[in-house]
Amino acid sequence: MSSADVAQKGTQLDAGRLAIDGGTPVRSRPLPWELPGAHWIGEEERELVERVVLARSPFRFYGPDLQGMVDTLEAEWKAAFGHRHALGVSSGTAALGIAMSALDIGPGDEVMVPGYLWVSCVSAIVRAGAIPRLVDIDDTFCLDPEDLERKIGPHTRAVLCVHMSGAPGRIDRIAALCRARGLALIEDCAQTAGASFQGTPVGRFGDIGIFSFQLNKNMTAGDGGMVVCDDDTLFRRVVALHDLGYPRTPAGRLDTSDPGIQLWGMGARMNELTGAMLLAQLRKLPRITGAMRSAKWRIREALEGTRGLTFRNVLDPQGDAGPFLLMALPDEALAARFVAALRAEGIAGPAGSLACLTMREWGLHWYSNIPSLVNRRSNSRDGHPWTHPANAFAQDYDYRAGALPRCDALHANGALLTIASCLTDEDVDDIVRAMRKVAAGVLS
Ligand SMILES: Cc1ncc(COP(=O)(O)O)c(C=O)c1O
């Protein structure tokens, strides 16, 4: 063997050796930050925000030279997704609280919620004075309709279906079940702006849908949210609740005259600066989700069939917004090794970003990681709502790990790759190469 052959052989051997074991990493440059909408912020956002600044009219309901940014955002949102009503609000968390109160949910009510979620879902239920009832997830990483049906009881009032990680689960079956059992359906679409299920945009299956425009979301203004619904009476409540408890006159002033709509408002209005940014982002949303979807599915298709690696069941890939690739590994130790090995290969973002994680590292997305739920915390001295007599039915509900077997297994064995909205072909190729290399070294 010539010395060149020996060198080449050495390189080939090293190419197979995992970086975590001293081999050469697939890449040395960090991947981009995951934040989907943020990568696309540019001239269009600046131009619309500047208009608001120059008009000195940042409040949506009145001002010296109102630019109508939030109004236009809502109008374009409705046109894009087919909702009858849409209302810009200050955050997804506020939107969830508004949805609960608009549906009149309170003590004595139980709201079904999946165990893979975000802390805001539970906090909205608890702050409304109701009781969260945990439901397991299925292979879509979303609410399992069979476990839901098993758990519906005399106190069940509503289902909070959370479309996690960019794509809905079996929302058609869940919506049919809610209709059949007379339950309200709230869709949490915070992570799925621009997603759909068999051609119907998310947020159109339930009574109310909510969206978030926080920094990690498909379109963003740093913070912001949207509430959508079709029912006129419900929407009047939504509008009053997001504001100061009352509707507004055409001149934008509070109208306390209607005894049918005198509520307690949440002070969660969207301002015009946020509306301007989101209007520019909404116009780019199909391109943002299109970029993520195509990168994600290129990675996924290249790895389909890899031994030991199971992908989330995405029922309608065309409707996937694409920001996450969710996987399950054979066990917890292999999930930890797989992720550590991928990071060592350079499948990691800049400091502070979250590109490649085990599900154990995914914090308040898992019910058993939410201390205020596990420990039944209250915002008031009397322990409300856990101590409310109307909630006595929930005394034995247990929120500790062990409550949901499927959730617990995916929490332990799962892994997640965030798909930035600006990945280059080279980035995608590196991810595929690294995943193949790590799968060969760790899973075979
Ligand atoms: C599923 C889900 N629901 C609700 C929220 C709350 O949204 P926000 O951060 O805008 O309050 C988020 C995001 O943070 C989320 O991921």
The ligand as a Tripos MOL2 file, in Angstrom:
@<TRIPOS>MOLECULE
LIG
   16    16     1     0     0
SMALL
NO_CHARGES

@<TRIPOS>ATOM
      1 C1        -48.2350   25.5030   22.2950 C.3       1 LIG1
      2 C2        -48.0680   26.8940   22.8160 C.ar      1 LIG1
      3 N1        -49.1090   27.5160   23.3840 N.ar      1 LIG1
      4 C3        -49.0240   28.7660   23.8450 C.ar      1 LIG1
      5 C4        -47.8480   29.4810   23.7540 C.ar      1 LIG1
      6 C5        -47.7990   30.8350   24.3640 C.3       1 LIG1
      7 O1        -47.4920   31.8370   23.4820 O.3       1 LIG1
      8 P1        -46.7860   33.1960   23.9910 P.3       1 LIG1
      9 O2        -45.3480   32.8830   24.2400 O.co2     1 LIG1
     10 O3        -47.0100   34.1070   22.8230 O.co2     1 LIG1
     11 O4        -47.4980   33.6480   25.1910 O.co2     1 LIG1
     12 C6        -46.7350   28.8780   23.1490 C.ar      1 LIG1
     13 C7        -45.4580   29.5710   22.9360 C.2       1 LIG1
     14 O5        -44.7440   30.0490   23.6570 O.2       1 LIG1
     15 C8        -46.8340   27.5470   22.6960 C.ar      1 LIG1
     16 O6        -45.8050   26.9250   22.1480 O.3       1 LIG1
@<TRIPOS>BOND
     1     1     2 1
     2     2     3 ar
     3     2    15 ar
     4     3     4 ar
     5     4     5 ar
     6     5     6 1
     7     5    12 ar
     8     6     7 1
     9     7     8 1
    10     8     9 2
    11     8    10 1
    12     8    11 1
    13    12    13 1
    14    12    15 ar
    15    13    14 2
    16    15    16 1
@<TRIPOS>SUBSTRUCTURE
     1 LIG1         1 GROUP 0 **** ****
